[in-house]
Amino acid sequence: MDYICPGFSALKYLRIKNSRVVFDQLAGCLNGVSSLSDLVLDGAKMQIFSAKFMATLHALVKLNISKCNELISLEGLRALSPLERLFIANCSKFISWGTEEEMTEDGLPLPNLQYMEIDSCEDLETLPAWLPRLLSLNKLIIIKCPKIHLLPHDNLPSSLEKLHLIECEPSLTERCQQEGSLEWQMIQHIPDRQYTYY
């Protein structure tokens, strides 16, 4: 069942904070909203960011997800081809980006993504496997994600201009600065590299 929200057809910015709305209801409510370009989800009650919901957001260029403590997976990201900026913060149970197959079934993943920030996602252990194929990505910022031990094995995007590792796993940060290490070789093309320890 779809939930029709009159007057939403021209909506450009939406912030949902601490809402108990069922996420399937929200997907139905935003169905047909072709103009939404900036979405903030602050404390929303959801476990999975589904492709069904993402597919309704045809113009979304900015996505900010914070304090969604029930969020486990962002498997639906593949539907957001216009997305340019992605910010995820304080999602304590977030562990999955979805499968690589999901992200590539329709071609390149997130072809317009330029900025990606992950902040205080304590259980997240990996960066997305499809990260090296983000051809427009120029800024990657990772803050307080202590379980991320490795960079993607297929290198980082050649477009990347800024890499900041702030209070992340110490051995990863050290290897990025150790001349000759695999991580050191992977990031030499990035002009702006910053590291901050615990």
MDTraj code that builds the backbone (N, CA, C; nanometers):
import mdtraj as md
import numpy as np

residues = "MET ASP TYR ILE CYS PRO GLY PHE SER ALA LEU LYS TYR LEU ARG ILE LYS ASN SER ARG VAL VAL PHE ASP GLN LEU ALA GLY CYS LEU ASN GLY VAL SER SER LEU SER ASP LEU VAL LEU ASP GLY ALA LYS MET GLN ILE PHE SER ALA LYS PHE MET ALA THR LEU HIS ALA LEU VAL LYS LEU ASN ILE SER LYS CYS ASN GLU LEU ILE SER LEU GLU GLY LEU ARG ALA LEU SER PRO LEU GLU ARG LEU PHE ILE ALA ASN CYS SER LYS PHE ILE SER TRP GLY THR GLU GLU GLU MET THR GLU ASP GLY LEU PRO LEU PRO ASN LEU GLN TYR MET GLU ILE ASP SER CYS GLU ASP LEU GLU THR LEU PRO ALA TRP LEU PRO ARG LEU LEU SER LEU ASN LYS LEU ILE ILE ILE LYS CYS PRO LYS ILE HIS LEU LEU PRO HIS ASP ASN LEU PRO SER SER LEU GLU LYS LEU HIS LEU ILE GLU CYS GLU PRO SER LEU THR GLU ARG CYS GLN GLN GLU GLY SER LEU GLU TRP GLN MET ILE GLN HIS ILE PRO ASP ARG GLN TYR THR TYR TYR".split()
xyz = np.array([
    [0.0839, -0.1201, 0.0000],
    [0.0000, 0.0000, 0.0000],
    [0.0875, 0.1253, 0.0000],
    [0.0583, 0.2206, -0.0892],
    [0.1326, 0.3462, -0.0925],
    [0.0633, 0.4514, -0.0075],
    [0.1410, 0.5365, 0.0558],
    [0.0887, 0.6445, 0.1384],
    [0.1139, 0.7753, 0.0648],
    [0.0112, 0.8401, 0.0217],
    [0.0235, 0.9589, -0.0611],
    [0.0355, 1.0824, 0.0277],
    [0.1383, 1.1624, 0.0029],
    [0.1608, 1.2846, 0.0786],
    [0.1459, 1.4024, -0.0168],
    [0.0306, 1.4660, -0.0179],
    [0.0076, 1.5756, -0.1117],
    [0.1098, 1.6880, -0.0935],
    [0.1490, 1.7507, -0.2030],
    [0.2384, 1.8656, -0.1964],
    [0.3847, 1.8310, -0.1958],
    [0.4182, 1.7015, -0.2006],
    [0.5581, 1.6595, -0.1960],
    [0.6250, 1.6605, -0.3327],
    [0.5526, 1.6837, -0.4377],
    [0.6082, 1.6673, -0.5721],
    [0.7243, 1.7629, -0.5991],
    [0.7272, 1.8799, -0.5322],
    [0.8334, 1.9777, -0.5546],
    [0.9357, 1.9800, -0.4400],
    [0.9277, 1.8830, -0.3486],
    [1.0148, 1.8799, -0.2312],
    [1.1606, 1.8609, -0.2716],
    [1.2503, 1.9477, -0.2184],
    [1.3927, 1.9384, -0.2498],
    [1.4757, 1.8933, -0.1300],
    [1.4349, 1.9296, -0.0093],
    [1.5102, 1.8966, 0.1119],
    [1.4165, 1.8339, 0.2131],
    [1.4616, 1.7242, 0.2746],
    [1.3803, 1.6566, 0.3758],
    [1.4705, 1.6080, 0.4876],
    [1.4346, 1.6423, 0.6112],
    [1.5046, 1.5908, 0.7284],
    [1.4061, 1.5150, 0.8149],
    [1.4415, 1.3928, 0.8476],
    [1.3578, 1.3097, 0.9347],
    [1.4390, 1.2809, 1.0590],
    [1.3882, 1.3235, 1.1746],
    [1.4627, 1.3095, 1.2994],
    [1.3822, 1.2301, 1.4015],
    [1.4455, 1.1241, 1.4531],
    [1.3864, 1.0425, 1.5604],
    [1.2436, 0.9995, 1.5281],
    [1.2220, 0.9633, 1.4045],
    [1.0868, 0.9258, 1.3622],
    [1.0631, 0.7778, 1.3861],
    [0.9401, 0.7434, 1.4231],
    [0.9002, 0.6047, 1.4402],
    [0.8229, 0.5538, 1.3188],
    [0.8208, 0.6329, 1.2133],
    [0.7486, 0.5930, 1.0931],
    [0.8078, 0.4637, 1.0374],
    [0.7191, 0.3735, 0.9961],
    [0.7636, 0.2505, 0.9316],
    [0.8288, 0.2869, 0.7993],
    [0.9471, 0.2320, 0.7731],
    [1.0219, 0.2786, 0.6573],
    [0.9528, 0.2456, 0.5263],
    [0.8761, 0.1354, 0.5209],
    [0.7987, 0.1050, 0.4011],
    [0.6947, 0.2144, 0.3755],
    [0.6433, 0.2715, 0.4812],
    [0.5482, 0.3817, 0.4667],
    [0.6174, 0.5031, 0.4057],
    [0.7381, 0.5298, 0.4500],
    [0.8116, 0.6445, 0.3965],
    [0.8401, 0.6254, 0.2486],
    [0.8782, 0.5031, 0.2099],
    [0.9043, 0.4753, 0.0692],
    [0.7808, 0.5020, -0.0153],
    [0.6655, 0.4593, 0.0332],
    [0.5419, 0.4839, -0.0395],
    [0.5070, 0.6306, -0.0447],
    [0.5343, 0.7000, 0.0658],
    [0.5018, 0.8421, 0.0748],
    [0.5839, 0.9238, -0.0245],
    [0.7090, 0.8842, -0.0462],
    [0.7974, 0.9602, -0.1355],
    [0.7930, 0.9101, -0.2793],
    [0.7118, 0.8104, -0.3048],
    [0.7007, 0.7588, -0.4406],
    [0.6513, 0.8689, -0.5343],
    [0.7247, 0.8927, -0.6407],
    [0.6860, 0.9970, -0.7351],
    [0.7438, 1.1333, -0.7044],
    [0.8182, 1.1453, -0.5936],
    [0.8838, 1.2720, -0.5611],
    [1.0125, 1.2797, -0.6436],
    [1.0066, 1.3498, -0.7531],
    [1.1179, 1.3496, -0.8478],
    [1.2197, 1.4598, -0.8213],
    [1.1913, 1.5504, -0.7253],
    [1.2769, 1.6672, -0.7069],
    [1.3644, 1.6607, -0.5814],
    [1.3450, 1.5611, -0.4944],
    [1.4193, 1.5558, -0.3685],
    [1.5682, 1.5365, -0.3954],
    [1.6491, 1.6351, -0.3538],
    [1.7925, 1.6294, -0.3808],
    [1.8773, 1.6161, -0.2547],
    [1.8198, 1.6412, -0.1369],
    [1.8961, 1.6417, -0.0125],
    [1.8131, 1.5746, 0.0964],
    [1.8603, 1.4599, 0.1453],
    [1.7857, 1.3830, 0.2461],
    [1.8730, 1.3617, 0.3684],
    [1.8188, 1.3982, 0.4865],
    [1.8861, 1.3767, 0.6137],
    [1.8012, 1.2830, 0.6980],
    [1.8595, 1.1721, 0.7395],
    [1.7934, 1.0768, 0.8279],
    [1.8696, 1.0762, 0.9594],
    [1.8091, 1.1315, 1.0619],
    [1.8731, 1.1493, 1.1920],
    [1.7935, 1.0703, 1.2960],
    [1.8455, 0.9539, 1.3344],
    [1.7755, 0.8722, 1.4328],
    [1.6563, 0.7967, 1.3769],
    [1.6510, 0.7766, 1.2460],
    [1.5385, 0.7041, 1.1855],
    [1.5438, 0.5569, 1.2245],
    [1.4270, 0.4970, 1.2391],
    [1.4154, 0.3569, 1.2800],
    [1.4146, 0.2684, 1.1563],
    [1.5316, 0.2167, 1.1209],
    [1.5404, 0.1284, 1.0051],
    [1.6591, 0.0359, 1.0224],
    [1.6478, -0.0838, 0.9649],
    [1.7575, -0.1789, 0.9682],
    [1.8295, -0.1860, 0.8343],
    [1.7533, -0.1777, 0.7265],
    [1.8084, -0.1904, 0.5920],
    [1.7610, -0.0738, 0.5069],
    [1.8539, -0.0127, 0.4373],
    [1.8207, 0.0934, 0.3430],
    [1.7921, 0.0249, 0.2107],
    [1.6680, -0.0060, 0.1862],
    [1.6321, -0.0974, 0.0787],
    [1.6359, -0.0319, -0.0589],
    [1.6565, -0.1156, -0.1602],
    [1.6557, -0.0678, -0.2981],
    [1.5179, -0.0128, -0.3349],
    [1.4123, -0.0689, -0.2760],
    [1.2767, -0.0209, -0.3024],
    [1.2636, 0.1263, -0.2641],
    [1.3206, 0.1616, -0.1498],
    [1.3148, 0.3008, -0.1056],
    [1.4064, 0.3885, -0.1909],
    [1.5296, 0.3424, -0.2135],
    [1.6248, 0.4219, -0.2904],
    [1.5735, 0.4524, -0.4310],
    [1.5024, 0.3567, -0.4886],
    [1.4580, 0.3719, -0.6272],
    [1.3576, 0.4850, -0.6450],
    [1.3007, 0.5340, -0.5354],
    [1.2058, 0.6451, -0.5453],
    [1.2774, 0.7803, -0.5495],
    [1.4080, 0.7821, -0.5235],
    [1.4813, 0.9077, -0.5066],
    [1.5639, 0.9377, -0.6312],
    [1.4966, 0.9748, -0.7375],
    [1.5606, 0.9872, -0.8683],
    [1.6559, 1.1067, -0.8786],
    [1.6433, 1.2075, -0.7913],
    [1.7246, 1.3292, -0.8031],
    [1.8178, 1.3491, -0.6835],
    [1.8295, 1.2496, -0.5964],
    [1.9036, 1.2680, -0.4722],
    [2.0533, 1.2821, -0.4978],
    [2.1116, 1.3941, -0.4518],
    [2.2555, 1.4161, -0.4664],
    [2.3271, 1.4196, -0.3313],
    [2.2530, 1.4400, -0.2211],
    [2.3134, 1.4428, -0.0881],
    [2.2347, 1.3508, 0.0048],
    [2.3071, 1.2612, 0.0727],
    [2.2449, 1.1698, 0.1677],
    [2.3244, 1.1724, 0.2971],
    [2.2571, 1.2079, 0.4055],
    [2.3184, 1.2169, 0.5377],
    [2.2427, 1.1223, 0.6306],
    [2.3117, 1.0201, 0.6802],
    [2.2514, 0.9223, 0.7700],
    [2.3264, 0.9273, 0.9015],
    [2.2574, 0.9599, 1.0102],
    [2.3253, 0.9692, 1.1395],
    [2.2365, 0.9167, 1.2520],
    [2.3005, 0.8564, 1.3512],
    [2.2345, 0.8072, 1.4722],
    [2.1201, 0.7111, 1.4408],
    [2.1339, 0.6373, 1.3329],
    [2.0350, 0.5338, 1.2996],
    [2.0867, 0.4039, 1.3609],
    [2.0593, 0.3848, 1.4896],
    [2.1243, 0.2802, 1.5673],
    [2.0755, 0.1400, 1.5353],
    [1.9712, 0.1276, 1.4546],
    [1.9243, -0.0046, 1.4136],
    [1.9718, -0.0406, 1.2729],
    [2.0356, 0.0533, 1.2043],
    [2.0781, 0.0308, 1.0666],
    [2.1881, -0.0751, 1.0599],
    [2.1670, -0.1756, 0.9743],
    [2.2652, -0.2817, 0.9531],
    [2.3284, -0.2713, 0.8148],
    [2.2459, -0.2427, 0.7132],
    [2.2938, -0.2521, 0.5757],
    [2.2466, -0.1359, 0.4901],
    [2.3327, -0.0963, 0.3960],
    [2.2983, 0.0042, 0.2952],
    [2.2915, -0.0600, 0.1568],
    [2.2307, -0.1757, 0.1512],
    [2.2310, -0.2538, 0.0267],
    [2.1633, -0.1812, -0.0896],
    [2.0742, -0.0885, -0.0611],
    [2.0023, -0.0209, -0.1678],
    [2.0761, 0.0945, -0.2333],
    [2.1997, 0.1211, -0.1913],
    [2.2749, 0.2335, -0.2483],
    [2.2860, 0.2274, -0.4002],
    [2.2822, 0.1070, -0.4554],
    [2.3016, 0.0901, -0.5999],
    [2.1992, 0.1673, -0.6824],
    [2.0848, 0.2000, -0.6209],
    [1.9790, 0.2690, -0.6944],
    [2.0000, 0.4196, -0.7018],
    [2.1033, 0.4702, -0.6349],
    [2.1222, 0.6158, -0.6243],
    [2.2312, 0.6658, -0.7192],
    [2.2155, 0.6463, -0.8456],
    [2.3193, 0.6876, -0.9407],
    [2.3465, 0.8379, -0.9413],
    [2.2491, 0.9281, -0.9089],
    [2.2818, 1.0720, -0.9078],
    [2.3627, 1.1168, -0.7857],
    [2.3770, 1.0304, -0.6839],
    [2.4335, 1.0716, -0.5553],
    [2.5747, 1.1270, -0.5700],
    [2.5990, 1.2455, -0.5069],
    [2.7300, 1.3103, -0.5109],
    [2.7987, 1.3127, -0.3751],
    [2.7197, 1.3189, -0.2661],
    [2.7770, 1.3278, -0.1317],
    [2.7076, 1.2271, -0.0407],
    [2.7897, 1.1483, 0.0308],
    [2.7382, 1.0464, 0.1226],
    [2.8064, 1.0631, 0.2572],
    [2.7246, 1.0796, 0.3612],
    [2.7752, 1.0982, 0.4971],
    [2.7031, 0.9991, 0.5882],
    [2.7801, 0.9158, 0.6585],
    [2.7243, 0.8173, 0.7511],
    [2.7944, 0.8344, 0.8846],
    [2.7178, 0.8560, 0.9912],
    [2.7798, 0.8816, 1.1218],
    [2.6989, 0.8210, 1.2350],
    [2.7711, 0.7697, 1.3345],
    [2.7103, 0.7235, 1.4591],
    [2.5996, 0.6205, 1.4357],
    [2.6275, 0.5270, 1.3467],
    [2.5367, 0.4147, 1.3226],
    [2.6054, 0.2910, 1.3795],
    [2.5792, 0.2622, 1.5055],
    [2.6604, 0.1680, 1.5820],
    [2.6507, 0.0241, 1.5336],
    [2.5416, -0.0140, 1.4650],
    [2.5251, -0.1522, 1.4187],
    [2.5502, -0.1686, 1.2689],
    [2.5877, -0.0625, 1.2025],
    [2.6088, -0.0678, 1.0588],
    [2.7292, -0.1554, 1.0259],
    [2.7073, -0.2612, 0.9457],
    [2.8155, -0.3554, 0.9153],
    [2.8268, -0.3902, 0.7670],
    [2.7279, -0.3571, 0.6843],
    [2.7277, -0.4091, 0.5479],
    [2.6935, -0.3024, 0.4450],
    [2.7679, -0.3069, 0.3331],
    [2.7415, -0.2195, 0.2190],
    [2.6577, -0.2904, 0.1137],
    [2.6160, -0.4136, 0.1398],
    [2.5525, -0.4957, 0.0376],
    [2.6597, -0.5696, -0.0406],
    [2.6186, -0.6626, -0.1250],
    [2.7153, -0.7418, -0.1994],
    [2.7688, -0.6646, -0.3186],
    [2.8888, -0.7012, -0.3605],
    [2.9490, -0.6374, -0.4780],
    [2.8641, -0.6628, -0.6015],
    [2.8013, -0.7803, -0.6095],
    [2.7176, -0.8119, -0.7240],
    [2.5995, -0.7161, -0.7334],
    [2.5414, -0.6812, -0.6190],
    [2.4294, -0.5874, -0.6181],
    [2.4713, -0.4525, -0.6740],
    [2.5944, -0.4107, -0.6423],
    [2.6388, -0.2778, -0.6819],
    [2.6786, -0.2696, -0.8282],
    [2.7036, -0.3841, -0.8921],
    [2.7550, -0.3797, -1.0281],
    [2.6577, -0.4343, -1.1316],
    [2.5419, -0.4794, -1.0887],
    [2.4515, -0.5426, -1.1831],
    [2.4001, -0.4455, -1.2889],
    [2.3989, -0.3166, -1.2567],
    [2.3535, -0.2169, -1.3530],
    [2.4683, -0.1299, -1.4035],
    [2.5913, -0.1787, -1.3932],
    [2.7056, -0.1014, -1.4394],
    [2.7860, -0.0468, -1.3232],
    [2.8525, 0.0660, -1.3421],
    [2.9375, 0.1241, -1.2393],
    [2.8550, 0.1680, -1.1190],
    [2.9062, 0.1447, -0.9974],
    [2.8354, 0.1900, -0.8784],
    [2.8512, 0.3399, -0.8584],
    [2.7446, 0.4073, -0.8211],
    [2.7482, 0.5481, -0.7809],
    [2.8434, 0.6310, -0.8680],
    [2.8155, 0.6442, -0.9952],
    [2.9100, 0.7073, -1.0885],
    [2.9361, 0.8545, -1.0616],
    [2.8484, 0.9210, -0.9831],
    [2.8646, 1.0649, -0.9581],
    [2.9132, 1.0976, -0.8169],
    [2.9398, 0.9955, -0.7358],
    [2.9776, 1.0205, -0.5966],
    [3.1147, 1.0869, -0.5894],
    [3.1208, 1.2049, -0.5234],
    [3.2440, 1.2822, -0.5121],
    [3.2983, 1.2867, -0.3695],
    [3.2105, 1.2766, -0.2711],
    [3.2495, 1.2939, -0.1306],
    [3.1879, 1.1813, -0.0481],
    [3.2702, 1.1171, 0.0326],
    [3.2228, 1.0078, 0.1173],
    [3.2870, 1.0194, 0.2542],
    [3.2043, 1.0253, 0.3569],
    [3.2543, 1.0346, 0.4945],
    [3.1846, 0.9300, 0.5809],
    [3.2665, 0.8570, 0.6568],
    [3.2167, 0.7557, 0.7493],
    [3.2707, 0.7909, 0.8866],
    [3.1818, 0.8118, 0.9829],
    [3.2222, 0.8636, 1.1132],
    [3.1564, 0.7812, 1.2247],
    [3.2403, 0.7267, 1.3124],
    [3.1924, 0.6609, 1.4344],
    [3.0936, 0.5478, 1.4065],
    [3.1327, 0.4587, 1.3169],
    [3.0572, 0.3352, 1.2915],
    [3.1429, 0.2218, 1.3486],
    [3.1245, 0.1942, 1.4762],
    [3.2188, 0.1114, 1.5521],
    [3.2254, -0.0336, 1.5065],
    [3.1165, -0.0875, 1.4499],
    [3.1158, -0.2287, 1.4109],
    [3.1518, -0.2508, 1.2643],
    [3.1679, -0.1447, 1.1883],
    [3.1992, -0.1584, 1.0468],
    [3.3438, -0.2060, 1.0300],
    [3.3628, -0.3200, 0.9593],
    [3.4946, -0.3795, 0.9468],
    [3.5606, -0.3568, 0.8118],
    [3.4833, -0.3189, 0.7106],
    [3.5406, -0.3048, 0.5773],
    [3.4875, -0.1809, 0.5061],
    [3.5703, -0.1282, 0.4191],
    [3.5232, -0.0310, 0.3214],
    [3.4578, -0.1088, 0.2076],
    [3.3699, -0.0465, 0.1313],
    [3.3004, -0.1219, 0.0258],
    [3.3970, -0.1759, -0.0795],
    [3.3722, -0.2982, -0.1245],
    [3.4582, -0.3612, -0.2250],
    [3.4563, -0.2852, -0.3565],
    [3.3465, -0.2117, -0.3801],
    [3.3325, -0.1369, -0.5052],
    [3.3953, 0.0024, -0.4979],
    [3.4558, 0.0374, -0.3857],
    [3.5160, 0.1700, -0.3700],
    [3.6155, 0.2041, -0.4811],
    [3.7015, 0.1109, -0.5241],
    [3.7977, 0.1469, -0.6299],
    [3.7329, 0.1880, -0.7618],
    [3.6068, 0.1558, -0.7817],
    [3.5413, 0.1876, -0.9086],
    [3.4556, 0.3136, -0.9015],
    [3.4719, 0.3913, -0.7950],
    [3.4020, 0.5196, -0.7856],
    [3.4834, 0.6240, -0.8623],
    [3.4552, 0.6385, -0.9871],
    [3.5419, 0.7150, -1.0763],
    [3.5398, 0.8655, -1.0521],
    [3.4406, 0.9151, -0.9778],
    [3.4320, 1.0591, -0.9506],
    [3.4727, 1.0953, -0.8086],
    [3.5016, 0.9961, -0.7252],
    [3.5304, 1.0226, -0.5839],
    [3.6600, 1.1010, -0.5683],
    [3.6536, 1.2165, -0.5004],
    [3.7764, 1.2930, -0.4756],
    [3.8052, 1.3165, -0.3277],
    [3.7087, 1.2868, -0.2382],
    [3.7335, 1.3035, -0.0941],
    [3.6794, 1.1823, -0.0199],
    [3.7674, 1.1192, 0.0593],
    [3.7296, 1.0059, 0.1434],
    [3.7786, 1.0339, 0.2846],
    [3.6846, 1.0406, 0.3774],
    [3.7165, 1.0735, 0.5162],
    [3.6611, 0.9632, 0.6054],
    [3.7486, 0.9059, 0.6871],
    [3.7099, 0.7980, 0.7776],
    [3.7494, 0.8392, 0.9185],
    [3.6502, 0.8423, 1.0080],
    [3.6713, 0.8920, 1.1445],
    [3.6213, 0.7885, 1.2453],
    [3.7061, 0.7492, 1.3375],
    [3.6667, 0.6642, 1.4504],
    [3.5918, 0.5385, 1.4058],
    [3.6537, 0.4652, 1.3146],
    [3.6017, 0.3344, 1.2737],
    [3.7102, 0.2317, 1.3070],
    [3.7191, 0.1886, 1.4320],
    [3.8358, 0.1132, 1.4801],
    [3.8496, -0.0269, 1.4222],
    [3.7444, -0.0815, 1.3618],
    [3.7521, -0.2180, 1.3104],
    [3.7914, -0.2250, 1.1630],
    [3.8053, -0.1110, 1.0978],
    [3.8529, -0.1117, 0.9592],
    [4.0051, -0.1226, 0.9607],
    [4.0554, -0.2408, 0.9190],
    [4.1985, -0.2681, 0.9254],
    [4.2689, -0.2556, 0.7908],
    [4.1905, -0.2572, 0.6810],
    [4.2502, -0.2631, 0.5484],
    [4.1852, -0.1645, 0.4533],
    [4.2618, -0.1180, 0.3575],
    [4.2071, -0.0471, 0.2431],
    [4.1634, -0.1510, 0.1400],
    [4.0756, -0.1165, 0.0472],
    [4.0319, -0.2141, -0.0537],
    [4.1509, -0.2717, -0.1300],
    [4.1484, -0.4037, -0.1529],
    [4.2645, -0.4695, -0.2140],
    [4.2847, -0.4297, -0.3595],
    [4.1833, -0.3707, -0.4234],
    [4.1949, -0.3318, -0.5640],
    [4.2381, -0.1859, -0.5816],
    [4.3039, -0.1315, -0.4812],
    [4.3533, 0.0063, -0.4882],
    [4.2417, 0.1061, -0.4573],
    [4.2741, 0.2342, -0.4637],
    [4.1787, 0.3420, -0.4418],
    [4.1571, 0.4162, -0.5727],
    [4.0463, 0.4882, -0.5852],
    [4.0192, 0.5563, -0.7126],
    [4.1308, 0.6537, -0.7505],
    [4.1644, 0.6565, -0.8772],
    [4.2671, 0.7494, -0.9249],
    [4.2222, 0.8943, -0.9138],
    [4.0915, 0.9162, -0.9006],
    [4.0361, 1.0511, -0.8894],
    [4.0520, 1.1097, -0.7487],
    [4.0908, 1.0266, -0.6516],
    [4.0926, 1.0691, -0.5115],
    [4.1988, 1.1768, -0.4877],
    [4.1562, 1.2892, -0.4276],
    [4.2449, 1.4006, -0.3982],
    [4.2674, 1.4206, -0.2491],
    [4.1774, 1.3656, -0.1675],
    [4.1883, 1.3847, -0.0228],
    [4.1550, 1.2538, 0.0481],
    [4.2440, 1.2099, 0.1373],
    [4.2210, 1.0942, 0.2230],
    [4.2546, 1.1324, 0.3659],
    [4.1557, 1.1285, 0.4528],
    [4.1776, 1.1580, 0.5940],
    [4.1396, 1.0351, 0.6767],
    [4.2332, 0.9881, 0.7571],
    [4.2081, 0.8804, 0.8531],
    [4.2240, 0.9405, 0.9922],
    [4.1132, 0.9550, 1.0616],
    [4.1130, 1.0263, 1.1886],
    [4.0721, 0.9299, 1.3007],
    [4.1653, 0.9048, 1.3935],
    [4.1421, 0.8165, 1.5073],
    [4.0874, 0.6816, 1.4622],
    [4.1535, 0.6256, 1.3612],
    [4.1165, 0.4930, 1.3119],
    [4.2120, 0.3884, 1.3679],
    [4.2033, 0.2664, 1.3176],
    [4.2854, 0.1565, 1.3668],
    [4.4335, 0.1928, 1.3489],
    [4.5122, 0.1927, 1.4565],
    [4.6500, 0.2447, 1.4501],
    [4.7383, 0.1759, 1.3469],
    [4.7283, 0.0425, 1.3332],
    [4.8184, -0.0262, 1.2411],
    [4.7903, 0.0127, 1.0958],
    [4.6641, 0.0398, 1.0628],
    [4.6310, 0.0854, 0.9275],
    [4.6945, 0.2220, 0.9017],
    [4.6798, 0.3112, 0.9972],
    [4.7374, 0.4447, 0.9833],
    [4.8893, 0.4385, 0.9706],
    [4.9510, 0.3502, 1.0495],
    [5.0965, 0.3361, 1.0440],
    [5.1416, 0.2820, 0.9090],
    [5.0701, 0.1829, 0.8554],
    [5.1092, 0.1242, 0.7275],
    [5.0941, 0.2247, 0.6133],
    [4.9968, 0.3140, 0.6250],
    [4.9788, 0.4171, 0.5227],
    [5.0981, 0.5118, 0.5181],
    [5.1711, 0.5223, 0.6288],
    [5.2858, 0.6121, 0.6346],
    [5.4202, 0.5398, 0.6238],
    [5.4145, 0.4059, 0.6179],
    [5.5371, 0.3268, 0.6103],
    [5.5801, 0.3120, 0.4650],
    [5.6893, 0.3757, 0.4301],
    [5.7357, 0.3743, 0.2910],
    [5.7565, 0.2318, 0.2407],
    [5.6970, 0.2033, 0.1250],
    [5.7108, 0.0720, 0.0646],
    [5.5997, -0.0249, 0.0966],
    [5.5188, 0.0039, 0.1988],
    [5.4087, -0.0869, 0.2330],
    [5.3023, -0.0828, 0.1232],
    [5.2171, -0.1840, 0.1202],
    [5.1119, -0.1899, 0.0197],
    [5.0218, -0.0674, 0.0287],
    [4.9826, -0.0318, 0.1517],
    [4.8949, 0.0840, 0.1694],
    [4.9646, 0.2132, 0.1255],
    [5.0920, 0.2256, 0.1577],
    [5.1688, 0.3440, 0.1181],
    [5.1695, 0.3586, -0.0340],
    [5.1893, 0.2476, -0.1046],
    [5.1891, 0.2512, -0.2505],
    [5.0515, 0.2874, -0.3063],
    [4.9454, 0.2426, -0.2393],
    [4.8098, 0.2668, -0.2881],
    [4.7688, 0.4132, -0.2814],
    [4.8306, 0.4893, -0.1917],
    [4.7827, 0.6256, -0.1682],
    [4.8794, 0.7333, -0.2177],
    [4.9854, 0.6964, -0.2858],
    [5.0851, 0.7946, -0.3273],
    [5.0306, 0.8969, -0.4280],
    [4.9257, 0.8608, -0.4993],
    [4.8695, 0.9539, -0.5980],
    [4.7790, 1.0583, -0.5349],
    [4.7522, 1.0476, -0.4035],
    [4.6584, 1.1365, -0.3355],
    [4.7353, 1.2557, -0.2777],
    [4.7098, 1.3774, -0.3235],
    [4.7904, 1.4918, -0.2778],
    [4.7654, 1.5318, -0.1328],
    [4.6429, 1.5157, -0.0836],
    [4.6081, 1.5600, 0.0522],
    [4.5817, 1.4360, 0.1376],
    [4.6815, 1.4000, 0.2186],
    [4.6699, 1.2836, 0.3081],
    [4.6927, 1.3305, 0.4519],
    [4.5960, 1.3002, 0.5383],
    [4.6080, 1.3426, 0.6783],
    [4.5743, 1.2260, 0.7692],
    [4.6491, 1.2162, 0.8783],
    [4.6288, 1.1067, 0.9741],
    [4.6269, 1.1665, 1.1142],
    [4.5332, 1.1192, 1.1938],
    [4.5286, 1.1585, 1.3349],
    [4.5113, 1.0323, 1.4184],
    [4.5966, 1.0124, 1.5177],
    [4.5932, 0.8937, 1.6009],
    [4.4939, 0.9119, 1.7153],
    [4.4727, 0.8017, 1.7873],
    [4.3868, 0.8060, 1.9061],
    [4.4396, 0.9116, 2.0018],
])
top = md.Topology()
chain = top.add_chain()
for i, resn in enumerate(residues, 1):
    res = top.add_residue(resn, chain, resSeq=i)
    for name in ("N", "CA", "C"):
        top.add_atom(name, md.element.get_by_symbol(name[0]), res)
traj = md.Trajectory(xyz[None], top)
